[in-house]
Amino acid sequence: MYDNAPTGQYAPLSPWAYWGLTLLFSIPVVGLVFLIIFSFSSANINRRNFARSYWIGLLLALIVIGVFLLIAFLTGGIETIMSNFR
């Protein structure tokens, strides 16, 4: 397409590659293994950065869930939630 298009380590990822990586990282055990490998790999900088951003998204989700559970525990909301499941 372009004569000076970056290749190898700096090659851009296509939108389908991002979609496929998101799907791959969503698989419970296999996705975690690939997520760890791609986070430290230098074969493609864009793939590595995407894997690291996925980690950040997971970390933010865990923080939000943790804050929600802490607030629910401190306000007595856990008992209310658990009584709905009984």
MMTF fields as JSON, N, C-alpha, C and O atoms, coordinates in Angstrom:
{
  "mmtfVersion": "1.0.0",
  "mmtfProducer": "UNKNOWN",
  "numBonds": 343,
  "numAtoms": 344,
  "numGroups": 86,
  "numChains": 1,
  "numModels": 1,
  "chainsPerModel": [1],
  "groupsPerChain": [86],
  "chainIdList": ["A"],
  "bondAtomList": [4, 2, 8, 6, 12, 10, 16, 14, 20, 18, 24, 22, 28, 26, 32, 30, 36, 34, 40, 38, 44, 42, 48, 46, 52, 50, 56, 54, 60, 58, 64, 62, 68, 66, 72, 70, 76, 74, 80, 78, 84, 82, 88, 86, 92, 90, 96, 94, 100, 98, 104, 102, 108, 106, 112, 110, 116, 114, 120, 118, 124, 122, 128, 126, 132, 130, 136, 134, 140, 138, 144, 142, 148, 146, 152, 150, 156, 154, 160, 158, 164, 162, 168, 166, 172, 170, 176, 174, 180, 178, 184, 182, 188, 186, 192, 190, 196, 194, 200, 198, 204, 202, 208, 206, 212, 210, 216, 214, 220, 218, 224, 222, 228, 226, 232, 230, 236, 234, 240, 238, 244, 242, 248, 246, 252, 250, 256, 254, 260, 258, 264, 262, 268, 266, 272, 270, 276, 274, 280, 278, 284, 282, 288, 286, 292, 290, 296, 294, 300, 298, 304, 302, 308, 306, 312, 310, 316, 314, 320, 318, 324, 322, 328, 326, 332, 330, 336, 334, 340, 338],
  "bondOrderList": [1, 1, 1, 1, 1, 1, 1, 1, 1, 1, 1, 1, 1, 1, 1, 1, 1, 1, 1, 1, 1, 1, 1, 1, 1, 1, 1, 1, 1, 1, 1, 1, 1, 1, 1, 1, 1, 1, 1, 1, 1, 1, 1, 1, 1, 1, 1, 1, 1, 1, 1, 1, 1, 1, 1, 1, 1, 1, 1, 1, 1, 1, 1, 1, 1, 1, 1, 1, 1, 1, 1, 1, 1, 1, 1, 1, 1, 1, 1, 1, 1, 1, 1, 1, 1],
  "groupList": [{"groupName": "MET", "atomNameList": ["N", "CA", "C", "O"], "elementList": ["N", "C", "C", "O"], "formalChargeList": [0, 0, 0, 0], "bondAtomList": [1, 0, 2, 1, 3, 2], "bondOrderList": [1, 1, 2], "singleLetterCode": "M", "chemCompType": "L-PEPTIDE LINKING"}, {"groupName": "TYR", "atomNameList": ["N", "CA", "C", "O"], "elementList": ["N", "C", "C", "O"], "formalChargeList": [0, 0, 0, 0], "bondAtomList": [1, 0, 2, 1, 3, 2], "bondOrderList": [1, 1, 2], "singleLetterCode": "Y", "chemCompType": "L-PEPTIDE LINKING"}, {"groupName": "ASP", "atomNameList": ["N", "CA", "C", "O"], "elementList": ["N", "C", "C", "O"], "formalChargeList": [0, 0, 0, 0], "bondAtomList": [1, 0, 2, 1, 3, 2], "bondOrderList": [1, 1, 2], "singleLetterCode": "D", "chemCompType": "L-PEPTIDE LINKING"}, {"groupName": "ASN", "atomNameList": ["N", "CA", "C", "O"], "elementList": ["N", "C", "C", "O"], "formalChargeList": [0, 0, 0, 0], "bondAtomList": [1, 0, 2, 1, 3, 2], "bondOrderList": [1, 1, 2], "singleLetterCode": "N", "chemCompType": "L-PEPTIDE LINKING"}, {"groupName": "ALA", "atomNameList": ["N", "CA", "C", "O"], "elementList": ["N", "C", "C", "O"], "formalChargeList": [0, 0, 0, 0], "bondAtomList": [1, 0, 2, 1, 3, 2], "bondOrderList": [1, 1, 2], "singleLetterCode": "A", "chemCompType": "L-PEPTIDE LINKING"}, {"groupName": "PRO", "atomNameList": ["N", "CA", "C", "O"], "elementList": ["N", "C", "C", "O"], "formalChargeList": [0, 0, 0, 0], "bondAtomList": [1, 0, 2, 1, 3, 2], "bondOrderList": [1, 1, 2], "singleLetterCode": "P", "chemCompType": "L-PEPTIDE LINKING"}, {"groupName": "THR", "atomNameList": ["N", "CA", "C", "O"], "elementList": ["N", "C", "C", "O"], "formalChargeList": [0, 0, 0, 0], "bondAtomList": [1, 0, 2, 1, 3, 2], "bondOrderList": [1, 1, 2], "singleLetterCode": "T", "chemCompType": "L-PEPTIDE LINKING"}, {"groupName": "GLY", "atomNameList": ["N", "CA", "C", "O"], "elementList": ["N", "C", "C", "O"], "formalChargeList": [0, 0, 0, 0], "bondAtomList": [1, 0, 2, 1, 3, 2], "bondOrderList": [1, 1, 2], "singleLetterCode": "G", "chemCompType": "PEPTIDE LINKING"}, {"groupName": "GLN", "atomNameList": ["N", "CA", "C", "O"], "elementList": ["N", "C", "C", "O"], "formalChargeList": [0, 0, 0, 0], "bondAtomList": [1, 0, 2, 1, 3, 2], "bondOrderList": [1, 1, 2], "singleLetterCode": "Q", "chemCompType": "L-PEPTIDE LINKING"}, {"groupName": "LEU", "atomNameList": ["N", "CA", "C", "O"], "elementList": ["N", "C", "C", "O"], "formalChargeList": [0, 0, 0, 0], "bondAtomList": [1, 0, 2, 1, 3, 2], "bondOrderList": [1, 1, 2], "singleLetterCode": "L", "chemCompType": "L-PEPTIDE LINKING"}, {"groupName": "SER", "atomNameList": ["N", "CA", "C", "O"], "elementList": ["N", "C", "C", "O"], "formalChargeList": [0, 0, 0, 0], "bondAtomList": [1, 0, 2, 1, 3, 2], "bondOrderList": [1, 1, 2], "singleLetterCode": "S", "chemCompType": "L-PEPTIDE LINKING"}, {"groupName": "TRP", "atomNameList": ["N", "CA", "C", "O"], "elementList": ["N", "C", "C", "O"], "formalChargeList": [0, 0, 0, 0], "bondAtomList": [1, 0, 2, 1, 3, 2], "bondOrderList": [1, 1, 2], "singleLetterCode": "W", "chemCompType": "L-PEPTIDE LINKING"}, {"groupName": "PHE", "atomNameList": ["N", "CA", "C", "O"], "elementList": ["N", "C", "C", "O"], "formalChargeList": [0, 0, 0, 0], "bondAtomList": [1, 0, 2, 1, 3, 2], "bondOrderList": [1, 1, 2], "singleLetterCode": "F", "chemCompType": "L-PEPTIDE LINKING"}, {"groupName": "ILE", "atomNameList": ["N", "CA", "C", "O"], "elementList": ["N", "C", "C", "O"], "formalChargeList": [0, 0, 0, 0], "bondAtomList": [1, 0, 2, 1, 3, 2], "bondOrderList": [1, 1, 2], "singleLetterCode": "I", "chemCompType": "L-PEPTIDE LINKING"}, {"groupName": "VAL", "atomNameList": ["N", "CA", "C", "O"], "elementList": ["N", "C", "C", "O"], "formalChargeList": [0, 0, 0, 0], "bondAtomList": [1, 0, 2, 1, 3, 2], "bondOrderList": [1, 1, 2], "singleLetterCode": "V", "chemCompType": "L-PEPTIDE LINKING"}, {"groupName": "ARG", "atomNameList": ["N", "CA", "C", "O"], "elementList": ["N", "C", "C", "O"], "formalChargeList": [0, 0, 0, 0], "bondAtomList": [1, 0, 2, 1, 3, 2], "bondOrderList": [1, 1, 2], "singleLetterCode": "R", "chemCompType": "L-PEPTIDE LINKING"}, {"groupName": "GLU", "atomNameList": ["N", "CA", "C", "O"], "elementList": ["N", "C", "C", "O"], "formalChargeList": [0, 0, 0, 0], "bondAtomList": [1, 0, 2, 1, 3, 2], "bondOrderList": [1, 1, 2], "singleLetterCode": "E", "chemCompType": "L-PEPTIDE LINKING"}],
  "groupTypeList": [0, 1, 2, 3, 4, 5, 6, 7, 8, 1, 4, 5, 9, 10, 5, 11, 4, 1, 11, 7, 9, 6, 9, 9, 12, 10, 13, 5, 14, 14, 7, 9, 14, 12, 9, 13, 13, 12, 10, 12, 10, 10, 4, 3, 13, 3, 15, 15, 3, 12, 4, 15, 10, 1, 11, 13, 7, 9, 9, 9, 4, 9, 13, 14, 13, 7, 14, 12, 9, 9, 13, 4, 12, 9, 6, 7, 7, 13, 16, 6, 13, 0, 10, 3, 12, 15],
  "groupIdList": [1, 2, 3, 4, 5, 6, 7, 8, 9, 10, 11, 12, 13, 14, 15, 16, 17, 18, 19, 20, 21, 22, 23, 24, 25, 26, 27, 28, 29, 30, 31, 32, 33, 34, 35, 36, 37, 38, 39, 40, 41, 42, 43, 44, 45, 46, 47, 48, 49, 50, 51, 52, 53, 54, 55, 56, 57, 58, 59, 60, 61, 62, 63, 64, 65, 66, 67, 68, 69, 70, 71, 72, 73, 74, 75, 76, 77, 78, 79, 80, 81, 82, 83, 84, 85, 86],
  "secStructList": [7, 7, 6, 6, 7, 7, 7, 4, 4, 4, 7, 7, 7, 7, 2, 2, 2, 2, 2, 2, 2, 2, 2, 2, 2, 6, 1, 2, 2, 2, 2, 2, 2, 2, 2, 2, 2, 2, 2, 2, 7, 7, 1, 7, 2, 2, 2, 2, 2, 2, 2, 2, 2, 2, 2, 2, 2, 2, 2, 2, 2, 2, 2, 2, 2, 2, 2, 2, 2, 2, 2, 2, 2, 2, 6, 6, 2, 2, 2, 2, 2, 2, 2, 2, 6, 7],
  "xCoordList": [0.831, 0.0, 0.88, 0.827, 1.687, 2.621, 4.029, 4.28, 4.928, 6.309, 7.019, 7.918, 6.627, 7.299, 6.461, 6.642, 5.553, 4.72, 5.579, 6.433, 5.362, 6.158, 5.885, 4.755, 6.903, 6.768, 7.408, 8.088, 7.175, 7.801, 7.335, 6.146, 8.271, 8.005, 7.039, 6.301, 7.03, 6.206, 4.992, 4.341, 4.683, 3.544, 2.243, 2.038, 1.368, 0.088, -0.811, -0.687, -1.709, -2.677, -3.952, -4.345, -4.584, -5.846, -6.972, -6.8, -8.11, -9.247, -9.66, -10.094, -9.526, -9.852, -8.87, -9.243, -7.624, -6.64, -7.012, -6.916, -7.435, -7.873, -9.09, -9.172, -10.019, -11.213, -10.831, -11.326, -9.955, -9.521, -8.746, -8.921, -7.895, -7.158, -8.095, -7.914, -9.093, -10.074, -10.812, -11.029, -11.196, -11.867, -10.941, -11.372, -9.678, -8.707, -8.482, -8.441, -8.336, -8.086, -9.29, -9.147, -10.471, -11.682, -11.82, -12.633, -11.059, -11.101, -10.39, -9.261, -11.019, -10.488, -9.016, -8.241, -8.589, -7.209, -6.263, -5.192, -6.661, -5.824, -5.607, -4.498, -6.65, -6.54, -5.589, -4.84, -5.611, -4.694, -3.252, -2.378, -2.991, -1.632, -1.159, -0.049, -1.991, -1.615, -1.493, -0.638, -2.334, -2.261, -0.926, -0.327, -0.464, 0.836, 1.962, 2.873, 1.899, 2.955, 3.016, 4.097, 1.867, 1.847, 2.204, 2.68, 1.982, 2.318, 3.818, 4.267, 4.595, 6.046, 6.789, 8.005, 6.07, 6.683, 7.02, 6.283, 8.136, 8.484, 8.402, 8.962, 7.701, 7.569, 6.764, 7.065, 5.745, 4.941, 4.572, 3.868, 5.042, 4.832, 3.353, 2.907, 2.588, 1.156, 0.399, -0.492, 0.74, 0.097, 0.452, -0.406, 1.715, 2.139, 1.391, 0.927, 1.268, 0.562, -0.921, -1.517, -1.519, -2.925, -3.099, -4.049, -2.195, -2.279, -2.119, -2.811, -1.227, -1.048, -2.275, -2.648, -2.897, -4.115, -5.259, -6.12, -5.262, -6.272, -6.086, -7.063, -4.817, -4.52, -5.049, -5.63, -4.851, -5.318, -6.838, -7.384, -7.523, -8.979, -9.437, -10.404, -8.742, -9.084, -8.839, -9.644, -7.737, -7.416, -8.457, -8.891, -8.861, -9.893, -11.22, -11.918, -11.566, -12.806, -12.739, -13.719, -11.596, -11.434, -11.507, -12.069, -10.954, -11.022, -12.461, -12.895, -13.204, -14.606, -15.42, -16.232, -15.218, -15.932, -15.55, -16.411, -14.26, -13.8, -14.414, -14.833, -14.471, -15.082, -16.561, -17.085, -17.235, -18.658, -18.877, -19.765, -18.077, -18.224, -17.889, -18.548, -16.877, -16.523, -17.662, -18.011, -18.236, -19.364, -20.554, -21.209, -20.833, -21.95, -21.719, -22.662, -20.48, -20.173, -20.306, -20.877, -19.79, -19.815, -21.216, -21.506, -22.081, -23.444, -24.448, -25.63, -23.997, -24.914, -25.669, -26.616, -25.278, -25.967, -25.701, -26.477, -24.615, -24.301, -25.393, -25.802, -25.864, -26.934, -28.197, -28.88, -28.504, -29.697, -29.551, -30.488, -28.382, -28.136, -28.203, -28.817, -27.575, -27.564, -28.957, -29.284, -29.785, -31.127, -31.988, -32.935, -31.673, -32.416, -32.087, -32.89, -30.936, -30.554, -31.008, -30.86, -31.554, -32.003, -33.435, -33.969],
  "yCoordList": [-1.175, 0.0, 1.245, 2.039, 1.421, 2.537, 1.976, 0.921, 2.659, 2.191, 2.337, 1.557, 3.326, 3.555, 3.125, 3.654, 2.178, 1.69, 0.93, 0.134, 1.166, 0.47, -1.034, -1.467, -1.8, -3.253, -3.789, -3.068, -5.046, -5.715, -5.172, -5.205, -4.677, -4.242, -3.056, -2.919, -2.215, -1.009, -1.094, -0.08, -2.267, -2.425, -2.151, -2.652, -1.353, -1.086, -2.32, -3.185, -2.379, -3.465, -3.026, -1.862, -3.949, -3.644, -3.644, -4.184, -3.053, -3.115, -4.555, -4.84, -5.456, -6.859, -7.492, -8.383, -7.044, -7.559, -7.145, -7.947, -5.895, -5.446, -6.24, -6.642, -6.46, -7.234, -8.668, -9.21, -9.271, -10.638, -10.747, -11.712, -9.769, -9.783, -9.619, -10.269, -8.753, -8.597, -9.9, -10.297, -10.566, -11.859, -12.894, -13.661, -12.925, -13.858, -13.612, -14.563, -12.349, -12.032, -12.324, -12.43, -12.455, -12.741, -14.213, -14.552, -15.092, -16.518, -16.702, -16.236, -17.367, -17.364, -17.742, -16.873, -18.93, -19.32, -19.014, -18.44, -19.395, -19.175, -17.689, -17.266, -16.899, -15.458, -14.82, -13.908, -15.291, -14.762, -15.068, -14.219, -16.27, -16.639, -15.747, -15.217, -15.579, -14.731, -13.265, -12.539, -12.838, -11.466, -11.198, -10.141, -12.138, -12.001, -12.013, -11.188, -12.94, -13.036, -11.764, -11.214, -11.292, -10.116, -8.84, -7.881, -8.809, -7.622, -7.401, -6.269, -8.467, -8.36, -8.575, -8.395, -8.955, -9.21, -7.909, -6.928, -7.908, -6.718, -6.988, -6.237, -8.064, -8.399, -7.328, -7.012, -6.776, -5.713, -4.745, -5.114, -3.524, -2.521, -2.22, -2.039, -2.162, -1.853, -2.96, -2.68, -4.208, -5.334, -5.316, -5.564, -5.024, -4.955, -3.85, -4.055, -2.68, -1.579, -1.888, -1.5, -2.581, -2.959, -3.938, -3.816, -4.908, -5.867, -5.15, -5.475, -4.194, -3.438, -2.591, -2.448, -2.037, -1.258, -2.162, -1.733, -3.415, -4.371, -4.645, -4.74, -4.772, -4.934, -3.751, -3.934, -2.542, -1.347, -1.366, -0.992, -1.798, -1.912, -2.917, -2.676, -4.047, -5.048, -4.512, -4.738, -3.81, -3.237, -2.203, -2.194, -1.337, -0.356, -1.027, -0.58, -2.088, -2.812, -3.427, -3.378, -4.006, -4.588, -3.517, -3.762, -2.347, -1.253, -0.804, -0.6, -0.648, -0.228, -1.277, -0.927, -2.549, -3.62, -3.629, -3.792, -3.454, -3.425, -2.273, -2.452, -1.087, 0.063, -0.193, 0.118, -0.753, -1.071, -2.053, -1.849, -3.112, -4.094, -3.501, -3.823, -2.639, -1.989, -1.108, -1.143, -0.326, 0.53, -0.326, -0.029, -1.386, -2.271, -2.938, -3.11, -3.313, -3.95, -2.954, -3.282, -1.755, -0.76, -0.23, 0.167, -0.216, 0.299, -0.797, -0.513, -2.035, -3.128, -3.62, -4.394, -3.199, -3.603, -5.042, -5.624, -5.631, -7.028, -7.949, -8.889, -7.682, -8.526, -8.432, -9.431, -7.231, -7.033, -7.785, -8.44, -7.689, -8.381, -9.893, -10.606, -10.38, -11.832, -12.345, -13.489, -11.526, -11.986, -12.158, -12.944, -11.44, -11.595, -12.911, -13.391, -13.513, -14.776, -15.979, -17.11, -15.772, -16.913, -17.259, -18.188],
  "zCoordList": [0.0, 0.0, 0.0, -0.939, 1.041, 1.091, 1.09, 1.673, 0.454, 0.397, 1.726, 2.039, 2.51, 3.776, 4.981, 6.077, 4.789, 5.884, 6.891, 6.5, 8.179, 9.185, 9.172, 8.948, 9.409, 9.443, 10.716, 11.446, 10.955, 12.097, 13.426, 13.744, 14.192, 15.553, 15.614, 16.59, 14.61, 14.625, 13.699, 13.447, 13.198, 12.292, 13.041, 14.147, 12.434, 13.102, 13.08, 12.212, 14.044, 14.1, 13.391, 13.469, 12.709, 12.044, 13.079, 14.172, 12.753, 13.672, 13.994, 15.11, 13.026, 13.278, 14.252, 15.014, 14.236, 15.186, 16.607, 17.536, 16.775, 18.101, 18.565, 19.726, 17.669, 18.014, 18.389, 19.377, 17.601, 17.876, 19.184, 19.928, 19.47, 20.731, 21.924, 22.953, 21.787, 22.863, 23.099, 24.245, 22.028, 22.147, 22.78, 23.64, 22.367, 22.917, 24.405, 25.187, 24.807, 26.204, 27.084, 28.302, 26.496, 27.256, 27.615, 28.475, 26.988, 27.309, 28.652, 28.807, 29.627, 30.993, 31.165, 31.564, 30.905, 31.215, 30.058, 30.255, 28.871, 27.695, 27.463, 27.139, 27.625, 27.44, 28.436, 28.085, 29.673, 30.681, 30.325, 30.5, 29.827, 29.426, 28.28, 28.326, 27.255, 26.127, 26.553, 26.045, 27.471, 27.96, 28.644, 28.447, 29.436, 30.1, 29.071, 29.132, 28.135, 27.112, 26.274, 26.061, 25.796, 24.937, 25.694, 25.086, 27.008, 27.794, 27.894, 28.072, 27.782, 27.909, 26.595, 26.534, 25.549, 24.254, 23.542, 23.64, 22.825, 22.055, 20.55, 19.75, 20.166, 18.752, 18.007, 16.856, 18.661, 18.07, 19.187, 20.127, 19.086, 20.125, 20.321, 21.454, 19.24, 19.35, 20.069, 20.87, 19.795, 20.484, 21.962, 22.81, 22.28, 23.677, 24.41, 25.532, 23.788, 24.421, 24.599, 25.604, 23.637, 23.779, 24.932, 25.705, 25.06, 26.165, 27.503, 28.469, 27.563, 28.805, 29.113, 30.277, 28.104, 28.338, 28.805, 29.573, 28.336, 28.794, 30.288, 31.031, 30.728, 32.157, 32.957, 34.027, 32.444, 33.136, 33.255, 34.293, 32.196, 32.244, 33.283, 34.006, 33.359, 34.376, 35.78, 36.683, 35.964, 37.26, 37.673, 38.825, 36.759, 37.067, 37.421, 38.331, 36.711, 37.015, 38.408, 39.152, 38.769, 40.106, 41.19, 42.258, 40.937, 41.913, 42.112, 43.245, 41.026, 41.127, 41.876, 42.732, 41.571, 42.272, 43.747, 44.611, 44.041, 45.435, 46.213, 47.357, 45.603, 46.271, 46.5, 47.569, 45.518, 45.672, 46.823, 47.65, 46.879, 47.95, 49.307, 50.296, 49.379, 50.636, 51.13, 52.31, 50.239, 50.622, 51.048, 52.046, 50.294, 50.636, 51.99, 52.763, 52.282, 53.559, 54.709, 55.749, 54.532, 55.601, 55.881, 57.01, 54.889, 55.087, 55.415, 55.611, 55.475, 55.779, 54.563, 54.7, 53.397, 52.179, 51.782, 51.025, 52.279, 51.952, 52.483, 51.801, 53.699, 54.27, 53.432, 53.211, 52.968, 52.126, 50.812, 50.357, 50.207, 48.943, 49.155, 48.361, 50.22, 50.464, 50.828, 50.515, 51.483, 51.816, 50.57, 50.577, 49.512, 48.258, 47.574, 46.773, 47.857, 47.239, 48.033, 47.569, 49.209, 50.037, 49.768, 50.374]
}
